[in-house]
Amino acid sequence: MKIANKHSLSLRNKRAGFNYSLEKERVETGVVLSGGEAKAVRTGHLDLSQSHAKVVNGEIFLINANIPIQGATKYDSTRMRKLLLHKREIISISTKMKQQKLTLVPVKMYTKGHLVKCELALGKSKREFEKKDSIKRKDIQREIERDLKI
């Protein structure tokens, strides 16, 4: 019988769905973190709202993810962090990004046992009118649901 790890934590990037039209296919990656950063992620101190991932020299890096460490001096909380993927997965993702002009967006960061994992999705950036359109659709849907409850 397996006992669930009560220390598992999942943090979602809520802005990803609003700023990008995301594909259904997701990729799970490992994240290279320092000890203080891993502790900060496990306690929920993480902001993925402004972050994205980029392929640099055949490696994928998480850029602009804010992981603040309590009491640290001379520490860059938005530094580039390496993501761990197999070479064939990196090649597949980079070719899709180039062909379809997509961006690699972190959707979720979570713990899996003692490891910290990041879920990535390919997405196309929404324009301003598309964002306004999605807000209108959500408002209309909310009103319909409210009227049906009454």
KOLLUMVO-903556 format. One line per 3 residues: number of its first residue (from 1); for each residue x, y, z of C-alpha. Coordinates in steps of 0.001 Angstrom, whole numbers, always signed. Example, Ala and Ser with C-alpha at 12.3 -4.5 7.8 and 13.67 -1.06 7.14 Angstrom:
! KOLLUMVO-903556
1) +12300,-4500,+7800 | +13670,-1060,+7140
//
This chain:
! KOLLUMVO-903556
1) +0,+0,+0 | +1370,+3399,-1022 | +1052,+6294,+1352
4) +520,+9661,-340 | +3196,+12241,+292 | +1504,+14901,+2410
7) +4174,+17447,+1441 | +3221,+17533,-2251 | +2491,+21030,-3491
10) +1187,+22322,-6807 | +1397,+25955,-7942 | -372,+27008,-11156
13) +474,+29828,-13541 | -2934,+31494,-13755 | -1781,+34094,-16273
16) -667,+31449,-18807 | -4205,+30623,-19928 | -5077,+34304,-20184
19) -1953,+35480,-22052 | -1543,+32430,-24338 | -3785,+30056,-26258
22) -2214,+26816,-25025 | -2015,+23439,-26749 | -3344,+20332,-24997
25) +27,+18540,-25084 | +2073,+19089,-21916 | +5664,+18158,-21025
28) +6916,+17342,-17517 | +10453,+18521,-16776 | +12786,+18490,-13828
31) +14146,+21791,-12506 | +17702,+22481,-11324 | +17398,+24502,-8098
34) +19690,+25475,-5256 | +18826,+24284,-1744 | +17220,+27538,-670
37) +15165,+27715,-3859 | +13865,+24166,-3405 | +12810,+25011,+143
40) +11072,+28182,-1074 | +9143,+26226,-3731 | +8060,+23622,-1177
43) +6701,+26371,+1088 | +4815,+27970,-1833 | +7005,+31037,-2443
46) +6952,+31060,-6235 | +5646,+33320,-9015 | +5387,+31967,-12573
49) +3144,+34732,-13946 | +5853,+36553,-15955 | +7957,+33497,-16840
52) +8618,+31568,-20035 | +11091,+28936,-21216 | +13676,+29235,-23967
55) +15935,+26817,-25858 | +19581,+27933,-25613 | +22386,+25824,-27148
58) +20307,+22636,-27087 | +19184,+23118,-23453 | +15947,+24520,-22085
61) +16007,+27269,-19450 | +13207,+28717,-17330 | +13433,+32493,-17560
64) +12023,+35108,-15178 | +10463,+32679,-12671 | +10496,+34504,-9344
67) +11603,+32294,-6419 | +12462,+34582,-3486 | +14609,+33184,-662
70) +13927,+34531,+2832 | +16879,+36471,+4262 | +19203,+35996,+1279
73) +21509,+38823,+247 | +23069,+39206,-3207 | +20621,+36712,-4689
76) +18855,+37109,-8048 | +15363,+35642,-7534 | +14564,+35708,-11275
79) +17727,+34033,-12574 | +17698,+31479,-15416 | +17113,+27906,-14207
82) +17923,+24839,-16259 | +15087,+22431,-17087 | +15877,+18730,-17438
85) +14606,+16975,-20576 | +15846,+14266,-22911 | +17646,+15475,-26034
88) +14974,+14113,-28388 | +12250,+15949,-26429 | +14204,+19204,-26644
91) +14647,+18784,-30421 | +10938,+18018,-30854 | +9866,+21048,-28827
94) +12305,+23432,-30527 | +11205,+22359,-34033 | +7528,+22904,-33118
97) +8408,+26312,-31670 | +10230,+27382,-34843 | +7694,+25996,-37324
100) +4529,+27293,-35668 | +6035,+30385,-33963 | +5021,+29219,-30481
103) +6254,+30120,-26992 | +7137,+27599,-24291 | +5142,+28515,-21172
106) +5387,+27022,-17659 | +1852,+26078,-16652 | +2448,+24458,-13283
109) +5276,+23732,-10838 | +4858,+20965,-8283 | +6693,+18530,-6053
112) +6792,+14834,-6852 | +8265,+13053,-3868 | +11442,+14975,-3074
115) +11781,+16339,-6633 | +10521,+19649,-8025 | +8866,+19329,-11439
118) +7643,+21891,-13952 | +4867,+21349,-16504 | +5380,+23155,-19829
121) +2971,+23803,-22690 | +3419,+25355,-26104 | +1236,+28381,-26715
124) +654,+31237,-29097 | +528,+34687,-27544 | -2948,+36250,-27514
127) -3480,+39752,-28784 | -5269,+42391,-26732 | -8661,+41975,-28450
130) -8516,+38185,-27940 | -7989,+38699,-24207 | -10972,+41068,-24022
133) -13048,+38544,-25974 | -12238,+35755,-23518 | -13210,+37991,-20572
136) -16578,+38746,-22254 | -17224,+35012,-22845 | -16467,+34183,-19192
139) -18772,+36969,-17961 | -21625,+35771,-20189 | -21113,+32169,-19052
142) -21116,+33278,-15404 | -24393,+35193,-15899 | -26027,+32186,-17575
145) -24994,+29902,-14712 | -26258,+32433,-12159 | -29647,+32661,-13948
148) -29961,+28856,-14103 | -29385,+28537,-10333 | -32252,+30915,-9511
//
